[in-house]
Amino acid sequence: YRFEVTELSRFDATLSGVLEDSYLYLGFDEDGDGVWDSGETMESSTSTGIADKTLTETLVSGVYFLQVTRRGLAYNTSYTLDMGITALTQPTTLSDPGTYSDLSGAYDLGVLGLVPLSVIESVGSNDAYDVYRFSVERIVDIDISVAGVSEDADLYLGFDDNGDGVWSGDTITSSTQSGDDQISYVLVPGEYFIGVQRDGFASNTTYTLEVDAPDLDDSDNANPALISGTSVSTSYEVGDADVYWYDAAEGDTLIVDLSEVDSSYDPWLQVYAPDGSRLYNEVAYASQSSAVTAVSAGRYYVVVREWGSNGSGDYKVLLSRVPGEQNADDEGSLLISGQAETSNFSLGDTDVYWYDAVEGDTLIVDLSEVDSTYDPWLQIYGPDGSRLYSEATYTSLSSTLSAV
């Protein structure tokens, strides 16, 4: 399908009623040649299964394409495609923004799209700080800058984590250098705040606030999609946020492990659902593990940050999806009845093995020759993701269960 947008707009599309696996893609004719070229795909919805596929995107004026395609060797299917376009406005001038003590008065920049925003305002002796509100509906690599100052002004990015309507201890990161300031940060869907504040007793100054929120796929900080059973070893930079994703099916159990963490920083692990709701949010002093259930099919986000945004170091992240095969490597493999697997366990890691059973089979799982340096935890999941066995001990373990 081909359509044209003549002004800044919000685009929504839903693919429903399919009987076979189908995908939905959105493309932009960036070079104007009338062809959907390689690299012109903006967004896609490719989760497996026959659940509805949805796309939401902010579009600038231009020509776009929408494609519905079957998955692999899927059979014929009818489908219903619903599309909607809503015009958006872009603020250029504004009344005085709000304050840290009352976020309800923050100037609302709205939902950030692909078009950068530029606002001219001022801070000084009678107006020490300005606060702006904005939201994002997709994963973005946001760039915020304050430029053109004649006196020193500082820049802050925050979120009202406890919902009290006050900016207190809610700063994600900041830039307080002399002169112009800039913040680059990866954000998941949600509502956030920008603060511009004069530095100490600095005099009045005008400033230009620019906000750009490109998709993560289009940024230099994009991280790869996670493959179930395959770990990713990388490093964390000061003030950064590393974002990974995984396309899950409804009912999947997603186990996310953060391990081999340097002692130089405190890792902050978050897991978000496709609608932006936060499913896991923990800060630890070392390795940690989370297990969440995919409440709907779609793209789930794993975010690794550093608590305080003042440390850096190495870490390893591993996602394991249950049910389903994992990538066979040092983290696990297919089990063969009667054949033992010998392996090593890394700090904070999870090793996942699988076995294809027949209904009524009796499965006996033994964990033995365990080092005395750690306490093993054995879990067994059924094909539907339900947990059938979970036991932690100080030594070897054995479990017997029937395949239902």
Buried (B, 14 or more C-beta within 10 A) or exposed (E): EEEEBEEBBBBEBBBBEBEBBBBBBBBBBEEEEEEBEEEBBBBBBBBBBBBBBBBBBBBEEEBBBBEBEBEEEBEEBEBEBEEEBEEBEEEEEBEEBBBBEEBEBBBBBBBBBBBBBBBEBBBBEEBBBBBBBBBBBBBBBBBBBBBBBEBBBBBBBBBBEEEEEBBEEBBBBBBEEEEBBEBBBBBBBEBBBBBBBBBEEBEEBBBBBBBBBBBBBEBEBBBEEBBBBBBBEBEBEEBBBBBBBBBBBBBBBBBBBBBBBBEEBBBBBBBBBBEBEBBBEEBBEBBBBBBBBBBBBBBBBBBBBBEBBEBBBEBBBBBBBBBBBBBEEEBBBEBEEEEEEEEEBBEBBBBBBBEEBEEEEEBEBEBEEBEEEEEBEBBBBBEEBEEBBEEEEEEEBEBEBEBE
